[in-house]
């Protein structure tokens, strides 16, 4: 079942990231300027954030089977809308829906934490998160390769068919009663989310870290296609996507970080990963001088981001077992905000200051995360 969850997560989260290596083609289709095309990613993340607040908490109330199958089925419809859009407004609306429904990933991650015994929770969450990492990074290669042969629309149509197939598979495999609903109302569950943040300093600390690391992550992956696809490099979409495959090393960090969290080493895992994340921007800045250096930076960045992310989730899920849907929903809102900030700011910075400006922006996000972690640790806040 964990393997099925991991595959479903990978396919679902990939829908959010297919656009990144194709931003130039999408911009050309709808006559959107390079400085504004990051809005495609930002709107997808906005839909994701909305889903985190209003859909993921339903995992604390209703049968997981119904929720998961409904989301995967509706995702297929949203992807068809994107693939057939002939107006920018329809494209943007479709992207919001794609992000909204991709939060099935977090329903599955929270359900994984519910199924796992406490001593194995970090490993189980890490395993499923590995599927998420593979989906995020392989999405760029897959979309680039398909786009080179059939155009960017074919990417979303292909994904729609895959999501429909996965929905049918889940309908056969998931038990009829995947979780026992609680007695609270939907409104009470939503109202409880802000109070969870007010009462839980651990959740606040880890949410801020999520915002900063994913702002750094999105800064790289949104803007990188712009210099790689233009003079003097002129790389194809498939070749740009190969950098996503290089970053698959981050999937190895997901399980490792979960195991370290299970052993009580979450604090040091976080600090070392944030240090590596900050350092990764030095080789990334050398994009115009060495693609090998860029690949090294990509590997370091993805390792670091996923190590912190898995550690965050392992700690949060252990805190309040009865509210995992709300916890992961609230936490991932900060992830989505950070991704959106990185996406829209990186393309704007690139238009004015070029790639060096993007590298400096990413390094600032990363260093801010490291500094925040150090300050909270010194202040004695929980880890």
GUROTOR-418596 format. One record per residue (C-alpha): residue number from 1; residue in one letter; chain; x, y, z. Coordinates in Angstrom, 2 decimals. Example, Ala and Ser with C-alpha at 12.3 -4.5 7.8 and 13.67 -1.06 7.14 Angstrom:
# residues 2
+-----+------+-------+---------+---------+---------+
|  nr | rest | kette |      c1 |      c2 |      c3 |
+-----+------+-------+---------+---------+---------+
|   1 |    A |     A |   12.30 |   -4.50 |    7.80 |
|   2 |    S |     A |   13.67 |   -1.06 |    7.14 |
+-----+------+-------+---------+---------+---------+
This chain:
# residues 383
+-----+------+-------+---------+---------+---------+
|  nr | rest | kette |      c1 |      c2 |      c3 |
+-----+------+-------+---------+---------+---------+
|   1 |    X |     A |    0.00 |    0.00 |    0.00 |
|   2 |    X |     A |    2.89 |    2.38 |    0.74 |
|   3 |    X |     A |    4.24 |    1.75 |   -2.76 |
|   4 |    X |     A |    0.84 |    2.60 |   -4.27 |
|   5 |    X |     A |    0.73 |    5.75 |   -2.13 |
|   6 |    X |     A |    4.23 |    6.75 |   -3.28 |
|   7 |    X |     A |    3.37 |    6.28 |   -6.97 |
|   8 |    X |     A |    0.10 |    8.21 |   -6.59 |
|   9 |    X |     A |    1.90 |   11.04 |   -4.82 |
|  10 |    X |     A |    4.57 |   11.19 |   -7.51 |
|  11 |    X |     A |    2.05 |   11.36 |  -10.34 |
|  12 |    X |     A |   -0.11 |   13.93 |   -8.54 |
|  13 |    X |     A |    2.64 |   16.32 |   -7.51 |
|  14 |    X |     A |    4.19 |   16.14 |  -10.98 |
|  15 |    X |     A |    1.12 |   17.95 |  -12.29 |
|  16 |    X |     A |    2.22 |   21.07 |  -10.43 |
|  17 |    X |     A |    5.72 |   21.07 |  -11.93 |
|  18 |    X |     A |    5.20 |   20.02 |  -15.55 |
|  19 |    X |     A |    4.98 |   23.66 |  -16.61 |
|  20 |    X |     A |    8.39 |   24.78 |  -15.38 |
|  21 |    X |     A |   10.62 |   23.57 |  -18.26 |
|  22 |    X |     A |    7.90 |   24.60 |  -20.76 |
|  23 |    X |     A |    7.30 |   28.14 |  -19.56 |
|  24 |    X |     A |    8.84 |   29.61 |  -22.70 |
|  25 |    X |     A |    6.53 |   27.58 |  -24.97 |
|  26 |    X |     A |    3.45 |   28.38 |  -22.89 |
|  27 |    X |     A |    4.40 |   32.07 |  -22.93 |
|  28 |    X |     A |    4.70 |   32.00 |  -26.72 |
|  29 |    X |     A |    1.31 |   30.28 |  -27.14 |
|  30 |    X |     A |   -0.56 |   32.87 |  -25.08 |
|  31 |    X |     A |    1.69 |   35.89 |  -25.79 |
|  32 |    X |     A |    2.68 |   36.24 |  -22.12 |
|  33 |    X |     A |    5.89 |   38.15 |  -21.36 |
|  34 |    X |     A |    8.89 |   36.27 |  -19.85 |
|  35 |    X |     A |    8.70 |   38.47 |  -16.74 |
|  36 |    X |     A |    5.08 |   37.44 |  -16.14 |
|  37 |    X |     A |    5.06 |   33.78 |  -17.16 |
|  38 |    X |     A |    6.00 |   32.77 |  -13.60 |
|  39 |    X |     A |    2.35 |   33.57 |  -12.84 |
|  40 |    X |     A |    1.47 |   30.11 |  -14.23 |
|  41 |    X |     A |    3.46 |   28.49 |  -11.42 |
|  42 |    X |     A |    2.26 |   31.00 |   -8.83 |
|  43 |    X |     A |   -1.42 |   30.42 |   -9.64 |
|  44 |    X |     A |   -0.92 |   26.65 |   -9.45 |
|  45 |    X |     A |    0.62 |   27.10 |   -6.03 |
|  46 |    X |     A |   -2.27 |   29.39 |   -5.04 |
|  47 |    X |     A |   -4.71 |   26.61 |   -5.92 |
|  48 |    X |     A |   -2.57 |   24.19 |   -3.95 |
|  49 |    X |     A |   -2.64 |   26.50 |   -0.92 |
|  50 |    X |     A |   -6.43 |   26.78 |   -1.13 |
|  51 |    X |     A |   -6.72 |   22.99 |   -1.27 |
|  52 |    X |     A |   -4.44 |   22.61 |    1.73 |
|  53 |    X |     A |   -6.76 |   24.76 |    3.83 |
|  54 |    X |     A |  -10.14 |   23.51 |    2.62 |
|  55 |    X |     A |   -9.59 |   19.95 |    1.30 |
|  56 |    X |     A |   -6.77 |   18.31 |    3.26 |
|  57 |    X |     A |   -8.46 |   18.83 |    6.69 |
|  58 |    X |     A |  -11.32 |   16.68 |    5.40 |
|  59 |    X |     A |   -8.95 |   13.77 |    6.02 |
|  60 |    X |     A |   -9.74 |   14.20 |    9.73 |
|  61 |    X |     A |  -13.47 |   13.88 |    9.03 |
|  62 |    X |     A |  -14.32 |   11.58 |    6.13 |
|  63 |    X |     A |  -13.35 |    8.25 |    4.64 |
|  64 |    X |     A |   -9.92 |    8.55 |    3.03 |
|  65 |    X |     A |  -10.94 |    6.25 |    0.17 |
|  66 |    X |     A |  -13.71 |    8.59 |   -1.00 |
|  67 |    X |     A |  -11.54 |   11.69 |   -0.66 |
|  68 |    X |     A |   -8.57 |   10.21 |   -2.52 |
|  69 |    X |     A |  -10.56 |    8.76 |   -5.43 |
|  70 |    X |     A |  -12.56 |   11.97 |   -5.88 |
|  71 |    X |     A |   -9.42 |   14.09 |   -6.05 |
|  72 |    X |     A |   -7.58 |   11.89 |   -8.53 |
|  73 |    X |     A |  -10.65 |   11.68 |  -10.80 |
|  74 |    X |     A |  -11.23 |   15.44 |  -10.77 |
|  75 |    X |     A |   -7.52 |   16.01 |  -11.42 |
|  76 |    X |     A |   -7.91 |   14.21 |  -14.74 |
|  77 |    X |     A |  -10.69 |   16.65 |  -15.71 |
|  78 |    X |     A |   -8.65 |   19.71 |  -14.69 |
|  79 |    X |     A |   -5.68 |   18.49 |  -16.74 |
|  80 |    X |     A |   -7.87 |   18.10 |  -19.82 |
|  81 |    X |     A |   -9.04 |   21.71 |  -19.37 |
|  82 |    X |     A |   -5.41 |   22.89 |  -19.33 |
|  83 |    X |     A |   -4.47 |   20.78 |  -22.35 |
|  84 |    X |     A |   -7.32 |   22.23 |  -24.44 |
|  85 |    X |     A |   -7.16 |   25.87 |  -23.25 |
|  86 |    X |     A |   -7.06 |   28.50 |  -26.01 |
|  87 |    X |     A |   -7.29 |   31.58 |  -23.81 |
|  88 |    X |     A |   -4.93 |   32.65 |  -21.01 |
|  89 |    X |     A |   -7.83 |   33.00 |  -18.58 |
|  90 |    X |     A |   -8.89 |   29.38 |  -19.12 |
|  91 |    X |     A |   -5.28 |   28.27 |  -18.77 |
|  92 |    X |     A |   -4.91 |   30.13 |  -15.47 |
|  93 |    X |     A |   -8.21 |   28.75 |  -14.15 |
|  94 |    X |     A |   -7.20 |   25.23 |  -15.14 |
|  95 |    X |     A |   -3.84 |   25.61 |  -13.43 |
|  96 |    X |     A |   -5.55 |   26.73 |  -10.21 |
|  97 |    X |     A |   -7.75 |   23.61 |  -10.35 |
|  98 |    X |     A |   -4.72 |   21.39 |  -11.00 |
|  99 |    X |     A |   -3.02 |   22.81 |   -7.90 |
| 100 |    X |     A |   -6.21 |   22.57 |   -5.84 |
| 101 |    X |     A |   -6.62 |   18.84 |   -6.54 |
| 102 |    X |     A |   -2.95 |   17.93 |   -6.26 |
| 103 |    X |     A |   -3.31 |   18.18 |   -2.47 |
| 104 |    X |     A |   -4.29 |   14.50 |   -2.58 |
| 105 |    X |     A |   -0.55 |   14.11 |   -1.96 |
| 106 |    X |     A |   -0.92 |   15.50 |    1.56 |
| 107 |    X |     A |   -4.00 |   13.37 |    2.28 |
| 108 |    X |     A |   -1.89 |   10.33 |    1.43 |
| 109 |    X |     A |    1.11 |   11.49 |    3.49 |
| 110 |    X |     A |   -1.08 |   12.11 |    6.53 |
| 111 |    X |     A |   -2.73 |    8.72 |    6.06 |
| 112 |    X |     A |    0.71 |    7.13 |    5.90 |
| 113 |    X |     A |    1.59 |    8.65 |    9.26 |
| 114 |    X |     A |   -1.66 |    7.22 |   10.65 |
| 115 |    X |     A |   -0.89 |    3.71 |    9.41 |
| 116 |    X |     A |    2.72 |    3.61 |   10.63 |
| 117 |    X |     A |    3.80 |    2.60 |   14.13 |
| 118 |    X |     A |    5.55 |    5.47 |   15.98 |
| 119 |    X |     A |    9.04 |    3.96 |   15.73 |
| 120 |    X |     A |    8.71 |    3.65 |   11.95 |
| 121 |    X |     A |    6.73 |    6.80 |   11.19 |
| 122 |    X |     A |    9.69 |    8.78 |    9.88 |
| 123 |    X |     A |   10.77 |    5.94 |    7.60 |
| 124 |    X |     A |    7.24 |    5.44 |    6.24 |
| 125 |    X |     A |    6.70 |    9.15 |    5.64 |
| 126 |    X |     A |   10.14 |    9.30 |    4.04 |
| 127 |    X |     A |    9.28 |    6.43 |    1.69 |
| 128 |    X |     A |    6.08 |    8.05 |    0.48 |
| 129 |    X |     A |    7.82 |   11.41 |    0.28 |
| 130 |    X |     A |   10.41 |    9.76 |   -1.96 |
| 131 |    X |     A |    7.59 |    9.31 |   -4.44 |
| 132 |    X |     A |    6.82 |   12.99 |   -4.10 |
| 133 |    X |     A |   10.47 |   13.90 |   -4.76 |
| 134 |    X |     A |   10.66 |   11.64 |   -7.80 |
| 135 |    X |     A |    7.44 |   13.15 |   -9.14 |
| 136 |    X |     A |    8.67 |   16.71 |   -8.66 |
| 137 |    X |     A |   12.02 |   16.16 |  -10.31 |
| 138 |    X |     A |   11.10 |   13.62 |  -12.98 |
| 139 |    X |     A |    8.21 |   15.89 |  -14.02 |
| 140 |    X |     A |   10.65 |   18.30 |  -15.63 |
| 141 |    X |     A |   12.38 |   15.63 |  -17.67 |
| 142 |    X |     A |    9.14 |   13.88 |  -18.68 |
| 143 |    X |     A |    7.37 |   17.11 |  -19.62 |
| 144 |    X |     A |   10.42 |   18.36 |  -21.51 |
| 145 |    X |     A |   10.73 |   15.12 |  -23.46 |
| 146 |    X |     A |    7.03 |   14.90 |  -24.35 |
| 147 |    X |     A |    6.88 |   18.62 |  -25.20 |
| 148 |    X |     A |    9.78 |   18.27 |  -27.64 |
| 149 |    X |     A |    7.79 |   15.67 |  -29.58 |
| 150 |    X |     A |    4.17 |   16.71 |  -29.15 |
| 151 |    X |     A |    4.10 |   20.21 |  -27.70 |
| 152 |    X |     A |    3.24 |   21.33 |  -24.18 |
| 153 |    X |     A |   -0.47 |   20.46 |  -24.51 |
| 154 |    X |     A |    0.34 |   16.77 |  -24.98 |
| 155 |    X |     A |    2.02 |   16.73 |  -21.58 |
| 156 |    X |     A |   -1.19 |   17.62 |  -19.75 |
| 157 |    X |     A |   -3.35 |   15.31 |  -21.88 |
| 158 |    X |     A |   -1.02 |   12.39 |  -21.15 |
| 159 |    X |     A |   -1.10 |   13.18 |  -17.44 |
| 160 |    X |     A |   -4.92 |   13.29 |  -17.52 |
| 161 |    X |     A |   -5.01 |    9.73 |  -18.84 |
| 162 |    X |     A |   -2.54 |    8.57 |  -16.19 |
| 163 |    X |     A |   -4.50 |   10.18 |  -13.37 |
| 164 |    X |     A |   -7.70 |    8.53 |  -14.59 |
| 165 |    X |     A |   -5.95 |    5.15 |  -14.64 |
| 166 |    X |     A |   -4.60 |    5.71 |  -11.13 |
| 167 |    X |     A |   -8.06 |    6.64 |   -9.88 |
| 168 |    X |     A |   -9.42 |    3.34 |  -11.16 |
| 169 |    X |     A |   -6.55 |    1.43 |   -9.53 |
| 170 |    X |     A |   -7.10 |    3.14 |   -6.19 |
| 171 |    X |     A |  -10.82 |    2.36 |   -6.38 |
| 172 |    X |     A |   -9.89 |   -1.33 |   -6.52 |
| 173 |    X |     A |   -7.14 |   -1.31 |   -3.88 |
| 174 |    X |     A |   -8.16 |    1.11 |   -1.14 |
| 175 |    X |     A |  -10.24 |   -0.32 |    1.71 |
| 176 |    X |     A |  -13.80 |    0.89 |    2.11 |
| 177 |    X |     A |  -13.02 |    2.38 |    5.49 |
| 178 |    X |     A |   -9.53 |    3.87 |    5.38 |
| 179 |    X |     A |   -9.90 |    6.00 |    8.51 |
| 180 |    X |     A |  -12.37 |    6.47 |   11.37 |
| 181 |    X |     A |  -13.97 |    9.92 |   11.13 |
| 182 |    X |     A |  -14.05 |   12.16 |   14.18 |
| 183 |    X |     A |  -17.16 |   13.79 |   15.61 |
| 184 |    X |     A |  -16.15 |   17.40 |   14.84 |
| 185 |    X |     A |  -17.90 |   19.40 |   12.15 |
| 186 |    X |     A |  -16.10 |   20.68 |    9.06 |
| 187 |    X |     A |  -16.39 |   24.26 |   10.29 |
| 188 |    X |     A |  -14.93 |   23.31 |   13.68 |
| 189 |    X |     A |  -12.01 |   21.60 |   11.98 |
| 190 |    X |     A |  -11.26 |   24.68 |    9.86 |
| 191 |    X |     A |  -11.55 |   27.00 |   12.85 |
| 192 |    X |     A |   -9.13 |   24.86 |   14.83 |
| 193 |    X |     A |   -6.29 |   25.28 |   12.33 |
| 194 |    X |     A |   -5.22 |   28.81 |   13.39 |
| 195 |    X |     A |   -5.33 |   27.79 |   17.04 |
| 196 |    X |     A |   -3.00 |   24.87 |   16.34 |
| 197 |    X |     A |   -0.40 |   27.37 |   15.13 |
| 198 |    X |     A |   -0.97 |   29.67 |   18.09 |
| 199 |    X |     A |   -0.55 |   26.86 |   20.61 |
| 200 |    X |     A |    2.27 |   24.93 |   18.95 |
| 201 |    X |     A |    5.68 |   26.64 |   18.59 |
| 202 |    X |     A |    7.10 |   23.54 |   16.86 |
| 203 |    X |     A |    4.53 |   23.87 |   14.09 |
| 204 |    X |     A |    5.27 |   27.57 |   13.68 |
| 205 |    X |     A |    9.03 |   27.02 |   13.45 |
| 206 |    X |     A |    8.73 |   24.19 |   10.95 |
| 207 |    X |     A |    6.18 |   26.10 |    8.84 |
| 208 |    X |     A |    8.52 |   29.09 |    8.50 |
| 209 |    X |     A |   11.36 |   26.78 |    7.51 |
| 210 |    X |     A |    9.10 |   25.22 |    4.87 |
| 211 |    X |     A |    8.31 |   28.65 |    3.42 |
| 212 |    X |     A |   11.99 |   29.58 |    3.12 |
| 213 |    X |     A |   13.33 |   26.30 |    1.74 |
| 214 |    X |     A |   10.62 |   26.02 |   -0.89 |
| 215 |    X |     A |   11.05 |   29.66 |   -1.88 |
| 216 |    X |     A |   14.68 |   28.74 |   -2.58 |
| 217 |    X |     A |   13.63 |   25.54 |   -4.37 |
| 218 |    X |     A |   11.10 |   27.32 |   -6.58 |
| 219 |    X |     A |   13.55 |   30.13 |   -7.35 |
| 220 |    X |     A |   15.85 |   27.63 |   -9.04 |
| 221 |    X |     A |   13.34 |   25.46 |  -10.85 |
| 222 |    X |     A |   11.12 |   28.27 |  -12.15 |
| 223 |    X |     A |   13.85 |   30.53 |  -13.55 |
| 224 |    X |     A |   16.37 |   27.92 |  -14.71 |
| 225 |    X |     A |   14.59 |   27.24 |  -18.00 |
| 226 |    X |     A |   15.00 |   30.87 |  -19.09 |
| 227 |    X |     A |   18.84 |   31.00 |  -19.45 |
| 228 |    X |     A |   19.12 |   27.35 |  -20.51 |
| 229 |    X |     A |   16.66 |   27.69 |  -23.39 |
| 230 |    X |     A |   18.12 |   30.91 |  -24.84 |
| 231 |    X |     A |   21.47 |   32.04 |  -26.28 |
| 232 |    X |     A |   24.15 |   30.83 |  -26.04 |
| 233 |    X |     A |   22.99 |   27.44 |  -24.68 |
| 234 |    X |     A |   19.71 |   26.80 |  -26.55 |
| 235 |    X |     A |   19.02 |   23.54 |  -24.70 |
| 236 |    X |     A |   15.91 |   21.57 |  -25.63 |
| 237 |    X |     A |   13.15 |   20.90 |  -23.13 |
| 238 |    X |     A |   14.31 |   17.30 |  -22.76 |
| 239 |    X |     A |   17.89 |   18.37 |  -22.01 |
| 240 |    X |     A |   16.70 |   20.91 |  -19.46 |
| 241 |    X |     A |   14.63 |   18.18 |  -17.87 |
| 242 |    X |     A |   17.79 |   16.09 |  -17.38 |
| 243 |    X |     A |   18.73 |   18.41 |  -14.54 |
| 244 |    X |     A |   15.58 |   17.17 |  -12.81 |
| 245 |    X |     A |   16.93 |   13.62 |  -13.09 |
| 246 |    X |     A |   20.21 |   14.79 |  -11.52 |
| 247 |    X |     A |   18.19 |   16.14 |   -8.62 |
| 248 |    X |     A |   16.59 |   12.73 |   -8.02 |
| 249 |    X |     A |   19.40 |   12.16 |   -5.54 |
| 250 |    X |     A |   17.14 |   14.17 |   -3.25 |
| 251 |    X |     A |   14.86 |   11.15 |   -3.07 |
| 252 |    X |     A |   17.65 |    9.29 |   -1.27 |
| 253 |    X |     A |   17.69 |   12.00 |    1.39 |
| 254 |    X |     A |   13.97 |   11.60 |    2.09 |
| 255 |    X |     A |   14.25 |    8.15 |    3.66 |
| 256 |    X |     A |   17.55 |    8.96 |    5.36 |
| 257 |    X |     A |   16.22 |   12.11 |    6.99 |
| 258 |    X |     A |   13.14 |   10.26 |    8.22 |
| 259 |    X |     A |   15.29 |    7.60 |    9.87 |
| 260 |    X |     A |   17.44 |   10.26 |   11.54 |
| 261 |    X |     A |   14.31 |   11.95 |   12.86 |
| 262 |    X |     A |   13.15 |    8.60 |   14.29 |
| 263 |    X |     A |   16.48 |    8.43 |   16.15 |
| 264 |    X |     A |   16.10 |   11.90 |   17.69 |
| 265 |    X |     A |   18.56 |   13.66 |   15.36 |
| 266 |    X |     A |   16.09 |   16.01 |   13.71 |
| 267 |    X |     A |   17.86 |   19.13 |   14.96 |
| 268 |    X |     A |   21.25 |   18.36 |   13.44 |
| 269 |    X |     A |   19.69 |   17.01 |   10.26 |
| 270 |    X |     A |   17.92 |   20.34 |    9.82 |
| 271 |    X |     A |   20.98 |   22.49 |   10.49 |
| 272 |    X |     A |   23.33 |   20.56 |    8.22 |
| 273 |    X |     A |   20.76 |   20.45 |    5.41 |
| 274 |    X |     A |   20.15 |   24.22 |    5.61 |
| 275 |    X |     A |   23.90 |   24.84 |    5.48 |
| 276 |    X |     A |   24.20 |   22.69 |    2.36 |
| 277 |    X |     A |   21.21 |   24.46 |    0.83 |
| 278 |    X |     A |   22.89 |   27.84 |    1.23 |
| 279 |    X |     A |   26.19 |   26.54 |   -0.21 |
| 280 |    X |     A |   24.43 |   24.96 |   -3.20 |
| 281 |    X |     A |   23.81 |   28.37 |   -4.73 |
| 282 |    X |     A |   27.52 |   28.95 |   -5.40 |
| 283 |    X |     A |   27.82 |   26.23 |   -8.09 |
| 284 |    X |     A |   24.32 |   27.09 |   -9.30 |
| 285 |    X |     A |   25.50 |   30.66 |   -9.94 |
| 286 |    X |     A |   28.08 |   29.27 |  -12.40 |
| 287 |    X |     A |   25.40 |   28.19 |  -14.88 |
| 288 |    X |     A |   26.89 |   30.18 |  -17.77 |
| 289 |    X |     A |   30.38 |   28.83 |  -17.06 |
| 290 |    X |     A |   29.80 |   25.16 |  -16.25 |
| 291 |    X |     A |   26.74 |   22.96 |  -16.62 |
| 292 |    X |     A |   28.53 |   20.35 |  -14.48 |
| 293 |    X |     A |   28.73 |   22.87 |  -11.63 |
| 294 |    X |     A |   25.03 |   23.60 |  -12.11 |
| 295 |    X |     A |   24.24 |   19.87 |  -11.86 |
| 296 |    X |     A |   26.22 |   19.61 |   -8.61 |
| 297 |    X |     A |   24.33 |   22.58 |   -7.20 |
| 298 |    X |     A |   20.99 |   21.06 |   -8.24 |
| 299 |    X |     A |   21.83 |   17.80 |   -6.45 |
| 300 |    X |     A |   22.86 |   19.62 |   -3.27 |
| 301 |    X |     A |   19.78 |   21.82 |   -3.32 |
| 302 |    X |     A |   17.34 |   18.95 |   -3.75 |
| 303 |    X |     A |   19.05 |   16.80 |   -1.13 |
| 304 |    X |     A |   18.87 |   19.65 |    1.36 |
| 305 |    X |     A |   15.29 |   20.73 |    0.71 |
| 306 |    X |     A |   13.89 |   17.22 |    0.97 |
| 307 |    X |     A |   15.91 |   16.40 |    4.10 |
| 308 |    X |     A |   14.41 |   19.41 |    5.89 |
| 309 |    X |     A |   10.93 |   18.72 |    4.52 |
| 310 |    X |     A |   10.82 |   15.07 |    5.65 |
| 311 |    X |     A |   12.22 |   16.02 |    9.06 |
| 312 |    X |     A |    9.57 |   18.72 |    9.40 |
| 313 |    X |     A |    6.73 |   16.32 |    8.65 |
| 314 |    X |     A |    8.05 |   13.57 |   10.92 |
| 315 |    X |     A |    8.15 |   15.94 |   13.88 |
| 316 |    X |     A |    4.76 |   17.53 |   13.17 |
| 317 |    X |     A |    2.90 |   14.24 |   12.74 |
| 318 |    X |     A |    4.27 |   12.92 |   16.03 |
| 319 |    X |     A |    2.91 |   15.93 |   17.93 |
| 320 |    X |     A |   -0.88 |   15.57 |   17.41 |
| 321 |    X |     A |   -2.00 |   12.22 |   15.94 |
| 322 |    X |     A |   -5.69 |   13.16 |   16.05 |
| 323 |    X |     A |   -5.23 |   16.22 |   13.81 |
| 324 |    X |     A |   -2.78 |   15.10 |   11.14 |
| 325 |    X |     A |   -4.94 |   16.33 |    8.27 |
| 326 |    X |     A |   -5.11 |   19.81 |    9.73 |
| 327 |    X |     A |   -1.44 |   19.80 |   10.68 |
| 328 |    X |     A |   -0.17 |   18.85 |    7.25 |
| 329 |    X |     A |   -2.66 |   21.20 |    5.60 |
| 330 |    X |     A |   -1.56 |   24.19 |    7.66 |
| 331 |    X |     A |    2.13 |   23.33 |    7.35 |
| 332 |    X |     A |    1.94 |   22.91 |    3.59 |
| 333 |    X |     A |    0.23 |   26.27 |    3.16 |
| 334 |    X |     A |    3.59 |   27.78 |    4.05 |
| 335 |    X |     A |    5.26 |   25.46 |    1.53 |
| 336 |    X |     A |    2.88 |   26.73 |   -1.14 |
| 337 |    X |     A |    3.38 |   30.37 |   -0.18 |
| 338 |    X |     A |    7.13 |   29.93 |   -0.37 |
| 339 |    X |     A |    6.92 |   28.20 |   -3.76 |
| 340 |    X |     A |    4.71 |   30.95 |   -5.11 |
| 341 |    X |     A |    7.02 |   33.69 |   -3.83 |
| 342 |    X |     A |   10.03 |   31.97 |   -5.37 |
| 343 |    X |     A |    8.29 |   31.46 |   -8.71 |
| 344 |    X |     A |    7.06 |   35.00 |   -9.29 |
| 345 |    X |     A |   10.08 |   36.78 |   -7.79 |
| 346 |    X |     A |   12.68 |   34.68 |   -9.64 |
| 347 |    X |     A |   11.31 |   35.41 |  -13.11 |
| 348 |    X |     A |   11.02 |   39.11 |  -12.28 |
| 349 |    X |     A |   14.56 |   39.22 |  -10.90 |
| 350 |    X |     A |   15.88 |   37.37 |  -13.94 |
| 351 |    X |     A |   14.30 |   39.91 |  -16.30 |
| 352 |    X |     A |   16.18 |   42.73 |  -14.55 |
| 353 |    X |     A |   19.39 |   41.25 |  -13.11 |
| 354 |    X |     A |   19.92 |   38.01 |  -15.03 |
| 355 |    X |     A |   21.00 |   34.67 |  -13.61 |
| 356 |    X |     A |   23.34 |   36.12 |  -10.98 |
| 357 |    X |     A |   20.39 |   38.00 |   -9.51 |
| 358 |    X |     A |   18.40 |   34.75 |   -9.34 |
| 359 |    X |     A |   21.30 |   32.98 |   -7.58 |
| 360 |    X |     A |   21.60 |   35.77 |   -5.03 |
| 361 |    X |     A |   17.83 |   35.65 |   -4.39 |
| 362 |    X |     A |   17.94 |   31.88 |   -3.84 |
| 363 |    X |     A |   20.94 |   32.19 |   -1.53 |
| 364 |    X |     A |   19.13 |   34.85 |    0.51 |
| 365 |    X |     A |   16.12 |   32.56 |    1.03 |
| 366 |    X |     A |   18.44 |   29.69 |    2.03 |
| 367 |    X |     A |   20.59 |   31.75 |    4.39 |
| 368 |    X |     A |   17.46 |   33.16 |    6.01 |
| 369 |    X |     A |   16.33 |   29.61 |    6.75 |
| 370 |    X |     A |   19.69 |   28.72 |    8.30 |
| 371 |    X |     A |   19.69 |   31.88 |   10.41 |
| 372 |    X |     A |   16.12 |   31.30 |   11.54 |
| 373 |    X |     A |   16.92 |   27.73 |   12.56 |
| 374 |    X |     A |   19.99 |   28.88 |   14.50 |
| 375 |    X |     A |   18.05 |   31.62 |   16.31 |
| 376 |    X |     A |   15.17 |   29.34 |   17.28 |
| 377 |    X |     A |   17.57 |   26.71 |   18.53 |
| 378 |    X |     A |   19.46 |   29.27 |   20.58 |
| 379 |    X |     A |   16.18 |   30.55 |   22.01 |
| 380 |    X |     A |   15.35 |   27.02 |   23.13 |
| 381 |    X |     A |   12.25 |   26.61 |   20.96 |
| 382 |    X |     A |   11.31 |   22.99 |   20.28 |
| 383 |    X |     A |   12.65 |   20.99 |   17.35 |
+-----+------+-------+---------+---------+---------+
